[in-house]
Amino acid sequence: MSSFGLTQDQKNAVYSHSSSVLVSAAAGSGKTRVLTERLMAYVTDNENPKDISSFLIITYTRAAAAELRSRILDELSRRSAEEPENRRLRRQVTLCYRAQIGTIHSFCTQILREYCHKVGLTPDFRVGDEDKCSELREKALEKALDLAYEHVIEDGDFAALVESIGAGRDDSRLSSAVLELHGKMLSHPYPEKWVDIQLASLDTSKLHDANDTGWGRELTENARRTALYWAERLESEWSSLCANETENAPIISAYGESLGETMDALRVFIHALDLGWDRAANALPIPFLRLKPLKKYDFEERKASLISARESCKDACKSLCAVFDSPSDKLLSELAITAPAMRALLRLTLETDRLYAAEKRRLNLLDFSDLEHFAVKLLCDPETNEATGAARDISRRYTEIMVDEYQDVNAVQDLLFRCVSQGENNIFMVGDVKQSIYRFRLADPSIFIKKYHEFKEFVSTGENVPQKILLQSNFRSDRNILAACNHVFRNTMSESLGEISYDEDAALMPPDDSPLPRGKTELAILAVPQAEDGEERPDKTYLEAKMVARQIRQLVENSEMILDKGTERPVRYGDIAILLRSPNVAGMAFRRALSEEKVPVFAEQGGGFFTSPEIQIVRSLLSVIDNPHRDIPLASILSSPVFGFTADELSEVRAADRASGFYAALTKAADTSDKCKAFIETLSELRAISDDIGVYELLCLIYGRLELPAVFAASSGSSGSGNLMLLLEYAAKFEENGYRGLFGFLKQLTRMEERGEEPVVTTSGAGNAVAIMSIHKSKGLEFPVVFLANTSRQFNKMDLRSPVLIHPELGLGCKRTDTERGIEYPTLARRAIASRLNSEMLSEEVRVLYVAMTRAKERLYISCASKDPEALIVKLSENLSSPVNPEILKSLPSMAHWLVTAALIENDGLITIRTETPDSAEETIWGETEIPIPETKVPDTAALHELRSVFYWRYPFESAVGLPSKLTATSLPQDDGDDDGEKVAKERTHYFSLPDFAGDEHPLSGSERGTATHIVMQFIDFSKTKTLSDIEGEVARIKLLGQLTERQAKAVDRASILGFFASDTGARIKAADMVHREKRFSLLCPAGMFFPKGGNESVLLQGVVDCCIEEAGCLTIIDYKTDFVTQETLSDLTEHYRKQLLAYAYAMSRILGNPVSSCLLCFLRAGLVSEIKPL
């Protein structure tokens, strides 16, 4: 952003304090600075200053909240340093840590704990982990299905549902429909009311025309737009010819009758749409009389456009006929036939929700949707939708409500904001509907759009009516990039496609002081060659990736210059990003291509986690540890690189006992085979110990015992070891949620795989590397050079194939199943909903494209692949207009088609189109290459020199040899003498001893007493810590749960625990927004954090944080110690534990996404607390 201050529009947004404000902030327009400056304006107002704690600031993610808090704190600190005598500013710095800056869910959590008695909650409710809640929801669904099947004979509606969706197979399609409906139902403030509306809409018994339904009206309006467009298009083409009547007389004479018939019929059809469904259906089909031939005259160029338009119109009219292919009585009859199944689906979903809610109540658990809906119950009157007394009390606390990313709110959140902002009288909303790309998370951009149209255009800062302010100045991108973006979206984005018009108010504008234009936008179309007979079909994604990789390498090698803070310098790999719509699909090809071009790459590798060799093998091993009689997993791990059995050796095992299972045969083969015997012994050890330890510890033991990270790092690279670490994290998460047992863990992994919930692995961490990421991940980021690739990937319309389509406004639509003929066909409702969903999906795609293109600062390279680029360009040229009609754009299959269409419209050279073909090196990828064998030669001096260099070679990463690959927080070096980690590596050598089974009643050691105390602190109920008898009761309860032995329970120091909860720190824990207890972590960290000679290496840091609390978006680490300590030794012990606590702070800030403000060492026996400030 310019260093010369705020623009006038930004000043308007900062200083308009008299009313509610909606800020439409285009990409790169500095909205975060505006938020920060607006807050500063309130805080530093000379006449009526406000405390920063009197604002409620809502962001979309916790990471965004942390960043915003950091920016505000930096600005306050800067101003405080400039005015050291200003005590008020110093106070604001302190208050900033307590300021309410967080997500909507953190706000809901806070008010629900405060007003829990009004909504039937207890203050100690927990917010459930997504995995935990998903499992509970699925169990509730299973129970609801079981109950429904018990009464299937008398419940005809449910029988119809099973017949319609289950269709004689398993319940997977039915379960998916219920879960999808449940999620969409909860996006409404009052889900039960929404269900009642849908149930009422299913009754069509009193209707006579299809247009009496919302579905019929939807399809009618779609048909009207289509017919109007083609009528006007044909009339325009015809008028152009008639304008030169003398010259074009032969064409007019030959084509006039046919075109006249078609245009008249389209007008009749448009009029009939106002008279009802059946009248419109009777006006079809639209006639296209055979064109008379033109003889002895060549009018190819003049008639080409007309003929092209006529043919496209004919295709569109065929689609209209398909929509109006049935009369109203038949369509309404089909709706009546499918209504019982839809009623059953709605009721089954309500029953699932009831059972799910009951189980959450039993566990004192809330999910994110509960937080919102209980808040609605607290803040909103269900009859009037107006604020309750509690809402008015809460709203009086706040000078203003500030909400970022308002384009991504849903109806529930919008209602909550309205109720706590005094009826939208003191709310400041910032967003950009052109960047609303989270509909899959049930974001509703229409809410922002409605306010955008309703709010008055900005007049003055003192105006006391809701106003909208437009921020159009883009401080990120070069003028040429902005002009290219404006050109593309003026011709593609509209209210019909994008849900907002890209007019002058939406256009991106360069600031007045921006540098002279130097950027460029290129669109490269790769011609993908066709495979010859017998040849493998070329991989067009990989070929495109090779083209992109080669261009990136050339950019860097040719020292292409870019501006960096006003100074020119050569571009680096770290300046470049490759953006993909779906990295899970195309990412692998681009990583491979970049690696082959020797280009460093940084990518988040999503997809393939469960199918990766290392995860399959570890799952097989866990499965065999759980039950060794599972033949397939057993054979899998035996043949893996871990145990290395060959096919012949497995055959010998099978031959040892063909009558029994494979494990029995393996046991018998162990009598004569040392290899089999060693495996049996290893497996027996692991099975024996698995009964006594958790899954997390078991995996740690397996990884260390079998050296799995090293094995798979060698074969799969960083992604192999990264996948193993992710599995370890999931095991920790599994146990944090209160689960135990190997079988349960394996079942959860299976459930995750079935739901398609795959974690993401970072494949490289080099700073100077090309980043590959999804367009969604790139939102909010910027890069000097952007490659928007794989744009020819077709839009994903899989959701439109679901057995039941669901829309918040149009309800439910399914297919009509004709069991006698064994066919399915769409009902009126399904057709209408599919049309609306398709339109909304395409609107989101054009917004995704906007996000992608606006990431680039100086260079924007767009690439796609086509079998025939020339034919593609010719075809898209047939329907050019400016802007391009949305009906044309909606018929195109990919972003590439939109981009090429826009680029073909005159743009003063802003977008350069070029076509490329794979060069000879790439053509050999799918062909066969003959490699000549060189003749043998006598060694020469050059060869001797090469040998000498080999013999004297030194390992380039020798300094990293001594580094430990894994590090626990408690083993971090406490002195500065261990520069390279060798001391820690040696200290980490473990010697396992047999457990003490003797059972002698010897006193517990100090560390054992500490362990017992930590167990109590992990499971104690905070609400029962007021008296010594409370603590005694809790210890007894925890012992009954099986978490403490009798000896451990006796050793617990009750008085020290009581004293702790009576302290300020104990009170903070009880009042915290969120408390994390025994938080396990396992993450890769730069070795340089702990060892000066760590360089760019990484180490795996593991540990368990005793307690971490969240307070207004900031974290505090609390570590319990049972060491003996005095005031004299307190500082020495604090220094001893410093690195351990700093490691905890680093891990928690990474995992939870919030800054750590403080680390507290709590010495329970002495009642002393020592604070360590994070770096």
N, C-alpha and C positions, 0 to 999 in steps of 0.2 A: 504494500500500500504506500501511497505517496507520503513522504515525510512532512508535507506542508499542511497537514491537518485534515479535518473532516470536510467532505463535500457538503453542499447545501442540503441535499436529501438526507445525508447522514445526520447533520445537525438537527433537521426536523425530527428525525426518529429519536435522537438523544434528548431533546428538550421539550417534546410534546407531553406534558404531564397533566393536562386538564381532562383527558378522556382516555378511553381504551383505544389502542392502536394496533392495527394489523400491518406488519412490514412484509412486503413481498420482496425478498432479497435474492436477486439473481446470483448465479454461480460466481464466486470470486469477488463478491461485492463488500466483503468485510463485515458480515453480520455479527461475528464474535466480538469484534472491536466495538461495534455499535452497542451490543449488550453491556459490555464492560464500561463504556463511556456513559451510558445512560445511568447505570448504577452509581458511577462516580459523581454524576451530576446531582443525583439525589443526596448522596452522602456529604458532598462538599458545598451544598447550597447555603449561601450566607444567611438567608432569611429564615429558612425552614429546613435545616439539615435533618436527614433521616439516618438511623442506624442501619448498618448492613444486615443485621439480624432481623429487621422488620420486613424483609422481602422473601417471597417464596419463588425460587428459581428452579424450573423444571427442564431437564434435558432428556434426550432420547436414551442415552446409555450412561452407565456409571463412569466409563472412561471419559465421555464428553463432560460429565459433571466435574471429574477430577481436573481435567484440562482447564475448564472455565474457572474453577476455584483458584487454580494456580495462577491464571492470568490476572484475576482480580487481586489476589494477594500480592503479585509482583507490582501491579499498578499502585496499590495502596502503600506498599513498602517504598516504592520510588518517590511517591509524593510526600510520604512521611520523612524520608531522608532529606528532601528539599526544604521541608518545614519542620525541623527538629523540635521547635518549641510548640508545635500544634499537638496538644494533648488529645484532641478529639480524633485526629488521624491515627495516632498511636493506638487509641482505643479500638478503632475500626479494624486495625491489623489483628488485634486479639480476637475481636468478634468474628472475624472472617472464618476462623476455624469452626465456629458454631453456626455459621450462616446456613440456612436451609437451601442447599444447592444439591440437587439429586434427581432421581427418576420419579416418575409418578408413583411407582410402587414403594419407594422409600417414604414418600409423603403419606401414602395410604397406611403403611405400616405404623408410622408414628401416630396418626390421629386415631387409628383403631385401638392401639394400646392405651391411649389416653381415654377414649370414650367406649371402651370395650363393653361396659355394662349396658350401653344403649342398644347394642346389636347382638347381644347374647354370646359374647366371646369372653375368654379369660385373658388377662394381660400377658401370660407366658406362652401364647400361641407361637408356633414355629412356622416359618415360610418354607414349604417343601421344595426339595430339589426336583428339577424337571424329570429326571429319571424315575425318582421315587413316585412322583405324581402320575407319570405315564403308566407305571406298573399298577398303581391303585385304580386308575381309570379303566385299564384293560381288565382287571379282576372284577370290577363292578359290572362291566359289560358282559363278561362271561356269566356272572351270577344272574344278570337280567335276562340273558338268553336262556339260561337253564330254567328260570321261572316261566318264561314265555313258552318254552317247549312243553312244560308240564301241562299247559292249558291249551295247547295248539288245536286240539280237536274241537273245543267249544269256541275258540277265538278264531273266527273266520278271517278277520283282518290280518292277524299274524300269519296265518296259513298262506294268505295271498302274498304277503311280503316275502316269505321264504320261497314260494314258487316263482315270484318275479325276480328277486335278486339272487337268492341262493341257487335257484335253478337246479336243484338236485345234487349240487357239489357241497364243499365245506362252507363254513360261515365266513370266510375271509372277506368276500365282497360285501356281505352284510355288515360285518364288523367295521370295515373301512368307511362305509356309508354312515354308520352311527357316529363314529369318532369325528368324521368331517362335519356332520350336522351339529354335533355337540360343540365343537369349536366355534362354528359360525353363529350358533344360537347364543353363545356367551359374549359375542361382540355387541350385543344389544343391551341397553341399560336394564331392561326388564325381560329376561329370556322367556318366562312363562307367558307373558302377554304376546310376545312375538309368535310363540307356538300356537296360541289361541287364534291369532290372525291367520296363520297358515292352515289350521284345521278348518276355519270358516271358509277359506278360499277354495277348499276341496269340494264344497257342496255346490254343484252346478245345476241342480234339479230345476231351479226356477229361471234358468237362462235359456235364451232362444237363438242368440247369434254369438259366434265366436268372439266378435268384437266387444261383447259384454264382459269378457274376462280381461284381466291385465295382460295376459299372454297374447291374446288376439290383437290388442291395441299395440303392443310392442312390435309384433310382426307387421302390422299395417303401417306403422310409422316408418319402419325400415324400408318397406316396399315403396312408400311414397317418396322417400329420399332417392332411392334407386331410379324410379321411373322419372322423376323430375330431372335428375341429372342427365339421363339419356335423351329425354325429350329436348332439353335445352341444348345438349351437345349436337344432336342431329340437326336441329334448327340452325345452330351456329354454322355448322359445316355447309348446310344448304344455302344459307344467306351469303356465305363467302363466294360460292359459285354464282349465285344469282346477281351478285354485285357487278359482275362482268358478263352480263347476259348474252351479249353478242358473241363473244369469244368462246363461251362455254355452252352455247346453245345445244350442241350434240349431246353433251352429258346431261343437261337438264331434260332434254327430250327423252333420253333413254332411261334415266333413273327417277324422273319426277313422280311417276305414278306409284312405284313401289315405296319410295321414301315418304310420300304423302300419306299412303295407307298406314305405314308404321307410326308416323308422328301423330296422326289423328287417333289411332288406337291407344297410344300411350296417354294422350290427353283424356280420352274416355275412361281409361283405367284409373287415372289419378282422381277423376271426379267420382268414380264408382266407389273408391276407398272411403269416401265420406258417407256412403249410403249403406254400408254394412259389409260383412265378410262375404256373404254369398253373392251380392251384386258385383263385388270386385272379382270374385272367382269366375263369374260368368263373363266378365270382360276379357278374359284370357282364353286362348293364347294371343299374343301380339302377332299380327301377320307380317311376314317378310316375303313379299312377292318376288318371284324370280326377276332379276335385273335383265333388261333388254341388252343384247350385245351392241357394242359400238363398232361400226364397220368403217374401214378406210380412214380411220382417224386415230392418231396416237395422243391420248390424254393421260398417260400413265402417271405422270407427276401430279397433275391437277386432281385426278380422281383418287389417288392413293390414300390421302387422309380420310376422305369420305368413306371409302370402302373399309378401311381399318376400323373406323368408328362404328360403322354398321355391323361388322362382324362381332365386335366387342359387345355391342348393344344386344345382338342376338343371343349371345351367351348369357348376359345378365337376365334377359327375359325368360330364358329356359329355367333359370334359378327361381324366378318369380312363380312360374308354373308349378315348380316343385313345392313351394310354400303353400300355394292355394290349390293343392291337388284334391282336397276333400271338402265337402260342404259342412256347414256348422253342425248339423244334427249328428253326423258321424264323429266329428272332432269332440263334441261335448259328450257323446256316448263313450268314447275312449277315455276321456277324463274321469267319467263316472266309474268305469271299470277299474282304473288304476288307483282311484281314491282310497279304497280300503287298505291297500299296501302302504300308501303314503301316510295314512292315519296311524297305522301300526308302527311305521318307522319313527314318526314324531313321538308316539307314546313310549316306544322302546328307548328312545333317547332320553326322555324325561325320567324314566325309571332308572336308566344308567346313571343319570345325574343325581338322582335321589340316593342311590346306593353308594355312589362315590362320595357324596357329601356326608353321609352317615359314617363312612370309614374315616374320612378326614376329621370329623368331630371326635371320633373315638381316639384318634392319635393326636388331637389338639394341633392340627395341621391346616394351613391354608396354602392354596396355590396362587399364582399371580392374578388369575381371573377372580378368585375369591376376594383378594385385596381390593380390587376395583368395585366389585358388586356389594361387598359389605360397606365400602365407603359411600356408594350410592344410597344404600339403605340408611346410612347415618346422615347424609348431607341433603338428600333430595326427597321431597314429598311425592310419593308415587301417583297421587291423584292429580296434582297440579304441576309437577315437575319443577316446583319452586324450591328455594332454599329452606331448610329446616332451621330451628333455633340453634342447633349445634353448628350448622354451616355459618350462620350469621356471627356466632361467637368466634369461630375460627377466622372468618374473613376479616374481622376487626383487628386481628393481630398484624395484618399485613398492609404495608403502604401500597404494595403492588404485587401482582402475580406476573412473573415473566416466564414465558414458555417458548422454548426453542424447538425447531423442527415441527411446527404445528401442522404441516401438510401430512404428517404421518400419524395423527391421532385417530382414534375410533370414536364411535358415538358415545360409549361409556365415559371415556376420558373427557370428551368435550362437555358432557353434562356436568362432570365433577368440577371442571374449571369454571363453568358458568356459575355453579352454586357457591364456590368459595371466592368469587371475584365480584360479589355484590351485584349479581345479575349482569356480569360483563361490563362493570363500570370502572374497574381498576385492573385491567389485564393488558399485558403487552405481549403480542403474539408475533413470532418471527418464523418465516418459512418460505419455501419456494415450491409451488405445486409442480413446476416443471422437473423437480427432482424427487417427486414422490414415487418411490420404486419398491415399496414394501407392502403391496397389496396382499402378498402371500402371508404376511403377518397380521392381516385384517386391518391394515391402515385404510382409511377412507378419505381420499383426496377431495371428495365432493364437499366435505365440511369446510375446508379452507376456501374452495372455489365459491361456495355460497356466501361466506363472509366477504370475500373479495368483491363480489358483485353488490353486496348490500352496504358495505361501509362507504362512507362519503370520501371523495378524493380530498387529500390534504389541503387545508386552507391556511391555517395558522396554528402556532403552538398553543394558543389560548382557547381554541375552539372546544366547546364542551359537548361534542357529539363523536361517536365512534368514527375514526378516520383511518384511511389506508395510505401508506407511504411506499413508494416504489424505489428500490435501490437497484439501479441499472448499471452503474459504473463498475466495470470488471478490472480489478487491480492485479490480476494474475496473468492474463494471456496477452500475447502480441496482438497488435491491431489487425493484422492479416488473419490470425486465427479467429478472432472475434467476428470479423466480416464473413469468414467461411462458415462459422457456426450459424450466424444470422441467416445467411443464404439458405443453408440446408433446412433450418427449422421454419423459416417463412414459407417454405414450399412443402413442408411435411406436417408440421404441428398445427392442430386446429381444435376447435371445441369438439368436433366429431372424432378426431384422432389425436389424443393427448389430453382432452378434456379442458383445454384452455387455448385461446387464440394467441398465436405468436405474432402480435401486432407491434406497433412502435413502443408500447408500454412494456412489452416483454423482451425487446431486443437488448442485447449486450452492448454496452457503450464503453469505449476506452476513456480513461480520465484525461482531462485537458493536458496534464503534464506527462503523458505517457511517451516513451521513446518513439522514434520513427519506425515504421513497420519494417520488419526483417524476417518474420516468420513465414512458413509456408505449409500448405495442406496438400498432400498427394493421395490419390486413390489408385492403388495398383490392383489390376485384375490379372491373376495368374491363369494362363491357358493350360488346363490339365489334359494331357494327351490321353487318347483312348488306348486301352490295352489291345495288343494284337492277339490273334487266335492262339490260345494255349499259354498266354502270358498272364501273370498275376495282375489284377486290377490295381492301378496306382493309387496310393493313399494321398488324396488331394490335401488333407490337413497337414500331413508331413511335408509335402512339396511346398505348400504355402509357408510352413514354418522354416524350411530351408531358405526360401527367398527372404523372409524377414531376418533370419539370423545372419545371412550374408550381408544384408544391407546394414545391420547394426555394427557388424565387425568393420565394414568399410567406413562408416561414419566415424568410428573411433580412430581407426588407422589413418584416415585422411585428416584427422584433427579438425573436424567440423567445429566452427566457433559458435559459442552460445554466450548470452549475457548472464553474469552472476553478480548480483548486487551492483549493477551498472558498469561492470568491467568485463571485457571479453576474455574468454578462456576456452581451451579445447574441451569438447564434450567427453565425458567419462561414462563408463558402463553404468555407474550408479545413478546417472542422470536419466536413465531410460527405463520406461515401463511398458510392458506388453499387457494390454487389457483384453480379457476374453469374457464373452457372455457366460460361458460354462467351462471353467478350467478343469473340472472333473472329466470332461469329455475330450478336450483338445490339449490340455496342459502337458500331458506326457509327450506328445509329438513336438511341442515347442521346447521342452526341456532337452529332449534328445537332440534336436537340431542345433540348439545353442551350444550344447556340449561338443558336438562334432565340429563346430566352427571355433572351438576353444574360447567361447564367450562365457564368463562367469555368470551364474544365474542364482537368483534368490526366489524361491517359490514356495507357496503353501500347497502341498500336495494333498488334495482331497480326493476321496474315492479310492477304492482298492485296499482299504485297511484290512477288511475281513478276508479278502482273497489273497493278501500278501503271504508269501511262503512262511515268514517268521511267525505271523499270527496264527496261521493254520496249524503250524507245528506245535506251538505252545498250547493252543486250545486242545489239540489232540493229546498232548502230554497230560494236561490237567484232566481231560476226560478219562484217560487211562488210570491216572492216580485215583480218581473218584471211583472208577469201576474198570478193572483190568480186562474184563471179559468182553469189551467192545472191540471187535476184530478190526474194523476199518481204521479207527484212530490208532490202534496198536501198530498195525502194519505201516501206517503213515509215519509215525515217529521212528520206527526201526529203520525205515529206508531213508530217513532225513539225514542231512549233513551232520546232525548232532550225534547220531549213533552209527551211521554209515554202513548199514547192512546192505549187501548187494542183492540182486534178484536171485542169484544162485543160492546165497545164504538163506534167504527167505524161503526158497523152495525146500531147502534141507530142513528148516524148522517145520514146515508143513508136513514133510514126509515123516517127521518123528512121531506124529499122531494125527492121522487123517480123520479119525472118528470124532475127535473132540474139537473144542474151540481153539483159536490160535494161541491164546495164553497158556492153555494146558499143553499144547504142543511145544511152546517155547520153554515151559518149565521142564518138560521131558528132555528137550534138546540141551538144556543147561547141564545135564549130566555129563555130556561129552564135549561141549563147546564152551571155552572160556569166555568168548564174546557174549554168548547168551547168558552165562552165569553172571557176568559183570552187570549186564542190563537188569537182570532179575534182582540183584542185590541193590542196585541204585533205586529201582522202582519201589522195592520193599521199604527202603529207608525213607523215601519221600512219602509213601503212603502212611507209614507209621507216624511221622512227624506232622503230617497234614491234619491229624485229628486234634493236635494240641496248639496249633498256631492258625492265624488268619490267612486269608488268601494273599494279602499284600506281602506278609512275611514269607509265605511259601514261594511266591514269585521271586522275591529277592534272593531266597536260598537257591532256587532253580537257576536264576541268572548267574549267580556266582559259582555254583557248583559245576554247571555245564558250560560256563563261559559263553552264554548265548549272545550278548551284545557283540563280542569279538567275532563269533562265528558269522553272524548275519551282517555285521559291518563289512566283512570281507566280501560277501556275496551280493549284498543289496545296497551297500553304501550307507550314507547317513540316514536315508529313509528307513533302512532296516532297523538300526538301533533306535531311531526315533519312534518307530511303531512300537517297539518293545517298551520304551519309556511311557508311551501313551497308555498302553495296556496296564502298566504299573499304576499310573494315575487313576485309571478307572477302578482298579482294585481298591485303592485307598478311598475313593469316592463311594464305592459300594459299601465299605465298612463304616464310613462316616455316617451313612444314612441308616445305620443300625442293622444292616444285614450281616449274616454270617453264613459260612458254609460254601464249599466248592461247587456243589450241585446248583445252588442258587445263583452263584456267580456265572456259571456256564449258561444257565437258563437266561440270565439277564443279557449276556452277550448275544445269544440267539435272538432274543426279542429286539435288541438294538439293530441287528443285521436285517431282520424282517421289516423293521420300520424304515430302513434306509438311513439310520442315524450313524454316519461315519465321521470319526474325528479327523482333524487336519494335522498333517505333519509338515513342519518346515524343513525343506530339503537342503538349505544352505544358509549360512549366516554371513557371508562375505559382505563387507561394507560397500565395496566398489563392484557391484554386480547388478545385472539387469533384473528387475523385479517382474515376475509374472503373477498377476492377480485377477480376481473377478472384478467386473465393473462395480458390483455392489461394494466390494471391499475398498475400492478406490475412492468412493464418495468421501468428500472432505479433504482429499489429498491433491497434490499437484506435482507435476514432473516437467522438467524442461523439454523432454522428448517423449512423445507417446506413440506407440504402435497399437492401433485398434485393429485387432486381427480376427480372423475366422468369422467375418461378418456375413458370409454366405450360408452359415448354419441356419437351417430353417427354424421358424418360430415353433416353440414347443406347445403343441395342442393336446397333449396326452390327457390333461385334466378334463377336456371336453368329452372324453370317452368313458368317464366314470358311469357306473350303473345308475346313479342318481345325481343330477346336477342341482346345486343349491345356490341361491342368490338372496342377499339380504332383503331386497325389495320384491322380487318376483317369486320367491319361495322355492318350491321343490318341483322337479320335473324328471320323470322316468320314461323308460320305454314301455310300450305295450307289448306284452308277451302273448303270442298266439301259440298255445301249447299244442293244438291239434296239427298245425302246419310246421311247428318248430322254428318260428321266425320271430324276430323282434323288430319293431319300428318305432320311431319317436312320436310322442304325443305332442299336441299343441304346446303344452307347458314346456316340454323339453326343448322343442325348437326355439321358442322365445328365449328361454334362459341360455341356451347354447349361443344364440346370436348375441345376447348382451354380454355374456362372459368373454366371448371372442373379441368383441369390441373393446371391452375393458382391458383385456390382455394385450391387444395391439396398442392401446393408448399407453399402457405402462412400458411397452417395448420402445416406443418413440421417446419416452422420458428417460429410459435407461440409456438410449443413444445420446441424449442431451448430456447426461452425467458423464458419459465416456469422453465425448468430444471436448467438454469444458475442463478436463483435467490438464490439457496441454498448455504449456507456457510459450514455447517457441516453434516447435516442430510437431506436426500431426501427420502421421502416416497411417493410412487406412488400407487394409488388404482384404481381398476375397479371392475365391477360386471359381472358375467356370469352365465347362467343357468347350464352350465357343463364345469368347468375349464379344466378338463382332456381332454375332446373332443376338446376344443379350442386349447390346447397345441399340441395335436396330429395333428390336421389339419394344424396348422401353421408350424409344423416341416417338413411338406412334401416338402416345397419349400425353404428350408434354403440354403443360400449361403452367402459368405462374399465378397463384399457387396451384400445385397439382391437386385435383379433386380427391377428397378423402376416400370416396368409393373406389377409385382406382388404386390408391395406396393400400387400402384394406385387402385388396385382392392379391397383393404381392407377397411372396413367401419368406422374405428375409430382410434384414437391415441393409444388406448389400444392394438389393433392388431399390430400396428407398434412396440410398446414397448415390447410386449411379444415376437414378432419375433426376435428383436434385442437381448433380454435377453437370448433367447434359443441358440444363437451362443456363442461359447466358449469365456468367458470373464474373466477368472482367478478369479472368485468369486466376481467381482466388483458389480454385480447386483444379489441380492438374490430374487428368486421367491418363494412366499409362498401362499398357498391357505387357505382360512378360511371359516367357516360356522357360521351362526348366532347361538349363544349359546341359552340355554333354555330360558333365560330371553327375548331374542328377538323373539323367536319362538311364544311366546304368543301374539305378537303384532297383528297378523291377526287371531288368534284362539280365543276361548272362554275360560275364566278362571273362575272357580267356587270359590267364596270367602266365607269361613266358617264364621258363626256368632258366636262370643265368648259368653260364658255364663256370666250372670250378677254376679258380685262379690261385696262384701261389701267393701266400700272404705278403703284403708289402708294408712299408714303413707306416703308412696311414693306419693300417689295421693294428699294427703294434702300438701305435700311439693311442688308439681307441681302447685297446686292452689295458694299457697302462692307466688310462683315465678311470676305467672300471675298478681296477685293483685299489687305486688311491681314493676312490669315491668316499665321501663322508655323508652320512644321513643328514639331510637338510633340516630335519625337525628334531635334532638330537636333544635340544633343550627341553623338549616335551616328553622325553622318554620317562623321566622320573615323576611326571605328574600322575596323580591318581586319577583313574577314570571315573570314580565315584567318591563322593565326599558327603559325610553327614555334618549337619550344622554343629553338633556337639564335638566333632573332632577337628574343627578348624584350628589352624596354627595360631598360637597365642604369642609367638615371638616373631621377630623379623628375620631370623636366621634361616628359615626354610624357604628360600627364594623359589626353588623349583619343585617343591612338593614332595621330595624324596622322603623326608622325615614322616610326613603324614602317610605316604604310601606304605612305609614300613610299619607304622603304628596301626594301619588298617588291616594288617594280616591277622586273620581270625583263627583261633584255635578252639574247636568245639569240644566241650566235655560233656559227659553223660549227665543228665539231670539227676538230682538227688531224690531217689525213690524210697529212701530209708524211712522217712516220715518222723525222724527224731524231732522232739519239741525243743529245738534250740532257738534262742532269741533271733528275731529278724535283724539283719544287718541294717546299717544306715541307708544304703541304697534301696533295700527292700521296703523299709518304712517309707521312704520317699515315693516309691512306686505305689504303695497303698494310698498315700495321701493324694497322689495325682489321680488315681481311679475315683476317689470320692469327689474330687473337684470336677471330674469329667461328667459324672452322672447326678450330682446333687441338684435338687429342685431349689432354685434361688428363692422361691417364695417361702421356703421352710428353713430359714437360717437365722431366725430372730433370737432364739433361746438355745441353751445347751441341750434341752430335751428335743428340740427340733433337729439339731445336728445328730443326736443319738438315734432318733427315729430314721433319719436319712441313711445313716451308716447301716442300720439294720435292714432297711429296704434294699440297699445296693447289694448287701450280702445275700439277701433272698433272691435277687436277680441272677446270682451266680458270678457277679463281677469281683467279689471279695471272698477270700477264704476266711475261716474263723480266726486264724492267727493274724491275718492282715487287718481284720476288723478291730481286733484288740489293740493293735499297734497304732491305729490312727489317732492323731492328736486332735481331739474334739475342740479343745479350747482355742488352739491357734486358728482353726477354721472359723469358729464363731467370731474371733477377733478380727479376722480378715473381712468378713462380710459386714462387720460393724464399721469398717473403715471407709474412707472416701472412695478408694478404689473398688471395694465391694459394691458400694452404692452405684458407682458408674456402670458396673457390669449389669446390675439389675435394671438400670434405666436405659441401657443402650438400645439403639434401633435394631441391631442384629448382633448376636453372639455366636462365634464359631469356637467350638471346643474340640481339643485334640485334632487340630486340622493338619492332616498329613499332606506333604507335598513332595514332589519329585520333578525337578525341571533342570534343563541345561542352562548353565551360567558361564559367562566368560571366566576362564581360569585366572586372568589378570586381576580379578576382584580380590583373589585370595593369595596369589603368588606373583611377585614382581616379574618373574621370568615366564609367566604363563602365556604371554604373547596373544595370538589369535585363537588359541586352543579353547575347547569347552570342557567343563567337567559337569557330571551329574550331581546336583546338590539335592540331598534328601533330608527330611526332618519332620518333626511333629511339633506344632505350635500349641502350647497349653491352652491359650485363650487369645482370641482376637475379637475386639469389639468394634462395631461401626457406630460412629456418632456424627450425624449431619454430614455424611459423605467422607469422613476421615476415619482412618483406622488407628487403633492403639493395640500394641502387642503387650500381653501380660504373661509373664513367665513365673511360675511358682518354683521356689527353691526351699528346701528343707535343711540347707546347710546351717551350721552354727555360725553366727555372725554377731559382731558388736559394732558400735559406732566407729571404733578405731579401724576395724578391718573391712568396713563396708566399701570404701573406695577401691581397695585392692581387689575384692571379689567382683565388684562392678566391672573393673577393667578386665578381669579374667573372663567374664561372660560377654564382653562387648561385641566381639566378632560373631558370636552365636546369635545374639539379638539382632545385629545388623543384617545377618543372613536371613533371619525370620522376616525382618521388615522388607527386604528385597523380594523375598518369595511371595509374601502376602500382597504387596502392591502389584506384583505381576499377575497373580492369580485372581484377585478380587477387583482389580482395576481402579482402586482408590489410593490416594497418598497415605502414607503412614506418618502420623504427626508425632508419635511418641512410643517408646518402648519402656515398659515398667518391669523391674526385677522385684518380685515380692517375696521377701524372706519371711515365711509364715511363722516359724517358731519365735523369731525376734520381733515380729510385727513391724519390720522396717521395709521401706520402699525406696528404690533407687531408680532414677530416670536416665535413660540413654536416648539422646536425640539422633534420629536417622541422619545420614550424611546428606 
